[in-house]
Amino acid sequence: MRAVCVCGAFVPFALWVSRENPRLRRIILGMIAATWGGSLFALVFFGKSGLFEMWFYVGMIVFLLYLS
C-alpha cells in the first residue's frame, strides 16, 4: 500500500517535470514502467518477501538521482 501512495505522489511530479523538459518524457515513462514492472515481477515470482518493495524504492531513488 505504501508503494501505491509513493507512486501516486510521483505521478504529478513526473508530469510536471515532463512539461518543463519535454526531452525527458520518454525517459520518465520508461523509468516508471521499469520500476512498476520490476516490482510486480518480484511480487508475482517471489511472493510477499519484501523484495518487491525494495525494488520499488530503489527504482524511485535511482529515478530521482537521474533527474538531479
N, C-alpha and C positions, 0 to 999 in steps of 0.2 A: 504494500500500500504506500509505503514511503517513496518508492521509486516512481509510482504514478504521480504523486504530488510534486516531486522534484522535477520530473519531466514536464508536467503541466506548467511549472514555473519557467522552464527553459523555452517553451514554445513561443510565448510572446517576445522573449529576449531574442531568440533566433530570428523571428520575423522582423524585429526592429533592426538587427544587425544586417540582415539581407536587404532591407530597404536603404540603409545607409551605404552599404557597399554591395551592389548587385553582383560583382565578380565572385563573391563568396557564397552565393545562393546554392550552387551545386555541392560545394564542399560541406556546407552546413547540413544540407539534406542527407548527404552521404554519411557524415559522422553520426547524425542522429539515427539513421537507419541501421548503421553498423552497431551502434550501442544497443538499440532495442532488439535487433535481430540476434546479436550475440547473447544478450541476457535471456531472451526467450529460448534460444537453443540450449543454453546451460540449464534453464529451468526444466525443459522437457526431457533432456537426456540425463541430467544428474539429479533431478528431483529438487526438493527444497533443502539443499545442502548449504545455502548461503552463497554459493559460487555465483549465482545469477545476480545477486545484489552487489557483490564485489565487482563483477564485470560492468554492471551498470554505473556504479560510482566511479570506477577507474576510467571508463569511457567518457563520462561527463567531465572529469578532471582534465583528461587529455584534450577534449574539445575546447575547454576554456583556456588551457595553456596555448593551444594553437591560435586562438583568437587574440591572445595578448601578445 
